[in-house]
Amino acid sequence: MTALEDDERLAQLLRLLRRHADLTQVKLADAAGVPRRIVQLIEAGDAGMVRLDDVRKAFGGVDARARLTTWWHGAAADRLLDARHAELVERAIGVLRRRSWQTKAEITFSEWGERGSIDIFGALRAARAILVGEVKSDIGSLEELNRVLDVKQRLGGKLAIEQFGFRPHVIGRILILPDEMRLRRLVERHAATMASIYPARGREVRAWLRHPDRSIGGIWFLSDARSKSNASR
């Protein structure tokens, strides 16, 4: 699909969604918090002239979400992202196993209408502790990320009985990210939100992995295993 075809598709979708919501262009612009000209440009097939953030806002005004999708050699871009995610999972599992954690990857669940999978589910039986690990090679919607991880943490106790045979006293809700300055800055930009959900960082997370003596929420910035830095960062 060419850029012009992409822009025309966005134009058609926004017009249809706006009309479905019974909104004029002016009302949509007000709801989205953008100038009316932004709506006009998108609906005219000129989304390429609009900032990506404003495109997202315009679609947000009709309760939709616009996402940029990158194609490279067909669908290979998705395979690259999947490969990076898998590498992060493997590195994290390696660190956990060296610290005597039992680990399972991609544990699926379907409970009370909630469906999904846990990227890394860990257990340290001696401490009656479990780790619910969410691995992200990048961060998209923080709201969706936090909601999904909240569900997984809530189901963690029940799943621990099924997967490891014991009821945990301690649960760690850990967001695992590659140790990149770009992601550290993103977390910092949303410091208040992230600190309220994942207050533990750095040494505190590493100490908890060795001695999980209480339930925590934290962010584990995992450094590249191929670098000279400690792989547990």
Buried (B, 14 or more C-beta within 10 A) or exposed (E): EEEEEBBBEBBEBBBEBBEEBEBEBEBBBBBBEBEBEBBEBBBEBBBEEBEEEBBBBBBBBBEBEBEEEEEEEEEEEEEBEEEBBBBBBEBBBEBBEEBEBBBBBEBEBEEEEEEBEBBBBBBBBEBBBBBBBBBBBEBEEBEEBBEBBEBBBBBBBEBBEEBBEBEBBBBBBBBBBBBBEEBBEBBEEEEEEBBEBBEBBEEEBBEBBEEBEEBBBBBBBBBBBEEEEEBBB
